[in-house]
Amino acid sequence: MRLLFALAVMVGPVFSSAALAQECPAPADVSAELEELFDQAQNAEDFREGQAASDAMWKVWLRAPDDAAQAVLDRGMAARGSFDFVEAYAQFTRLTEYCPDYAEGWNQRAYISFLREDYAAALTDLDRALELQPRHVAAQSGRGLTLMNLGRIAEARRQMLEAVGNNPWLSEKALLAKGAPLGLEGEDI
């Protein structure tokens, strides 16, 4: 009996991972919901309203396609929150393998790569996230920051302008100010 239990514990994750990869449903179409939130952000009259729209966007992005994906996302977020970037990266990799069409899995893995200063890997994952969800503001701003760290300032500026165009309440907007790293050409430090 103990041998069977030990075997099940060792082999179970292999089978469940393989089974999960075939069962992830397509992510819900959230484009109309996000479009409304972009409008709210762009028409917000103050920080409180703008932040409420931004927070609501995050709730949409962090809504995984099913309970299994949500559990993996939540474990990755918890690991990231405790600065266990190795475990967070492993969880987000599992999520991208299980749900390759879920943009937030790629965005979160990119963020871990960014924090680890692996900007090339971050950029690859951000590009995939944006293929899946072109107006994913967090991926857009993350891509702008990644490009900036790669020294690709003109591209970074364009990407950040696009992100801020979708959500003018992003804190990264400060990077576009006069004298800031992504400030308008001719106005850089």
C-alpha positions in Angstrom: 0.0 0.0 0.0 2.8 2.4 0.9 4.5 1.6 -2.4 1.4 2.4 -4.3 1.0 5.7 -2.5 4.6 6.7 -3.0 4.2 5.9 -6.7 1.1 7.9 -7.0 2.7 10.9 -5.3 5.7 10.7 -7.6 3.9 10.0 -10.9 0.7 11.9 -10.2 2.0 15.4 -11.0 3.4 14.1 -14.3 0.0 12.8 -15.3 -1.9 15.7 -14.0 0.3 18.2 -15.8 -0.2 16.3 -19.1 -3.9 16.1 -18.5 -4.1 19.8 -17.6 -2.3 20.8 -20.8 -5.1 19.2 -22.8 -8.0 20.6 -20.8 -7.4 24.4 -20.4 -10.4 26.2 -21.9 -9.9 29.1 -24.2 -9.7 32.3 -22.2 -12.9 34.3 -22.1 -13.3 37.1 -24.5 -12.9 40.1 -22.2 -12.5 42.7 -24.9 -15.8 44.5 -24.4 -15.2 44.5 -20.6 -11.7 46.0 -21.0 -12.9 48.5 -23.6 -15.3 49.9 -21.1 -12.5 50.1 -18.5 -10.2 51.8 -20.9 -13.0 54.4 -21.5 -13.4 54.8 -17.8 -9.7 55.3 -17.3 -9.5 57.8 -20.1 -12.5 59.8 -18.9 -11.7 59.6 -15.2 -11.8 63.0 -13.6 -9.5 62.3 -10.7 -6.9 59.8 -9.3 -9.6 57.9 -7.4 -11.6 57.2 -10.5 -8.5 56.4 -12.6 -7.2 54.0 -10.0 -10.6 52.3 -9.7 -10.5 51.6 -13.5 -6.9 50.4 -13.3 -7.7 48.1 -10.4 -10.7 46.7 -12.3 -8.5 46.0 -15.3 -6.2 43.9 -13.1 -9.2 41.9 -11.8 -10.0 41.1 -15.4 -6.4 40.1 -16.4 -6.0 38.0 -13.2 -9.2 36.0 -14.0 -7.7 32.7 -15.2 -9.6 30.4 -17.7 -10.4 27.7 -15.1 -9.9 26.8 -11.5 -6.7 24.8 -12.2 -5.1 27.7 -14.0 -6.3 30.1 -11.2 -4.6 27.9 -8.6 -1.3 27.9 -10.5 -1.6 31.7 -11.1 -2.3 32.2 -7.4 0.7 30.1 -6.3 2.9 32.0 -8.7 1.7 35.3 -7.3 2.2 34.1 -3.7 5.7 33.0 -4.5 6.4 36.3 -6.2 5.0 38.2 -3.2 7.5 36.3 -0.9 10.3 37.1 -3.4 10.7 33.4 -4.3 11.3 34.2 -8.0 12.5 30.7 -8.8 9.2 29.2 -7.7 7.2 32.0 -9.2 8.9 31.5 -12.5 8.3 27.8 -12.3 4.6 28.3 -11.6 4.1 30.9 -14.4 5.9 28.5 -16.8 3.5 25.8 -15.8 0.7 28.2 -16.4 1.9 29.2 -19.9 2.3 25.5 -20.7 -1.2 24.7 -19.5 -2.9 27.7 -20.9 -0.7 29.0 -23.7 -3.5 31.4 -24.9 -3.9 33.1 -21.5 -2.0 36.5 -21.8 -1.6 37.0 -18.1 0.5 33.8 -17.7 3.0 35.3 -20.1 2.9 38.7 -18.6 3.6 37.4 -15.1 6.4 35.2 -16.2 7.9 38.2 -18.1 7.7 40.3 -14.9 9.7 37.6 -13.0 12.3 37.7 -15.8 12.4 41.5 -15.6 12.9 41.4 -11.9 15.8 38.9 -12.5 17.2 41.3 -15.1 16.7 38.8 -17.9 15.3 41.4 -20.2 15.6 39.3 -23.4 13.4 36.6 -21.8 11.0 39.2 -20.5 10.7 40.8 -23.9 9.9 37.5 -25.5 7.1 36.8 -23.0 5.7 40.3 -23.2 5.5 40.0 -27.0 3.5 36.8 -26.6 1.2 38.4 -24.1 0.6 41.3 -26.4 -0.1 39.0 -29.4 -2.8 37.5 -27.3 -4.2 40.7 -25.8 -2.8 43.7 -27.7 -4.2 46.3 -25.3 -2.9 44.6 -22.1 -1.7 47.8 -20.5 0.5 46.1 -17.9 2.3 44.2 -20.6 2.6 47.3 -22.7 4.1 49.3 -19.9 6.3 46.3 -18.9 7.5 46.1 -22.4 8.3 49.8 -22.4 10.3 49.3 -19.2 12.1 46.3 -20.6 13.0 48.1 -23.8 14.3 51.0 -21.7 16.5 48.7 -19.7 17.8 47.3 -23.0 18.8 50.8 -24.1 16.2 50.8 -26.9 14.8 54.2 -25.8 12.9 55.3 -28.9 11.0 51.9 -29.0 10.5 52.2 -25.2 9.0 55.7 -25.5 6.6 54.6 -28.3 5.5 51.6 -26.3 5.0 53.6 -23.1 3.0 56.3 -25.0 0.7 53.5 -26.3 0.3 52.1 -22.7 -0.5 55.6 -21.3 -2.8 56.2 -24.2 -4.9 53.2 -23.0 -4.6 54.1 -19.4 -3.4 57.7 -18.5 -3.3 56.7 -14.8 -0.3 54.5 -15.0 2.5 55.4 -12.6 5.0 54.8 -15.5 3.6 57.9 -17.1 6.2 59.8 -15.1 8.9 58.3 -17.3 7.6 60.3 -20.2 7.9 63.7 -18.5 10.4 66.3 -19.5 13.9 65.2 -18.3 12.7 61.7 -17.5 14.3 58.6 -19.1 11.6 58.4 -21.8 10.9 62.1 -22.1 10.3 63.5 -25.5 13.2 63.6 -27.9 15.2 66.8 -27.5 14.1 67.0 -23.9 16.1 64.1 -22.5 18.6 64.7 -19.8 
